[in-house]
Amino acid sequence: MTANVFREDIEKCLESGMNGHVGKPLDFDEVLASLRKCLKKARQPA
């Protein structure tokens, strides 16, 4: 989660290995969707 929401900032976050990007101000539905996506990946067998 960050206040940096310019396209360049988002790309830097993702390139550095972050799983996603949620910018401020928070959209609670976006936060939940991002968490569900990460949790779903974590549950998949390696």
C-alpha positions, 0 to 999 in steps of 0.5 A: 500500500502506498500513496504513490499512484503514478504508473511509473511508481506502480511499475517500479513496485511490481518490478521490485517483486511486490505481488500487487499495488494498492494506492491511497485513498484506499478502495476497500473492495480493491484491498479485499480483491488483492488479498483474495488474489494473493491468498488464492496463489498461496494456497496453490501447491508448489 
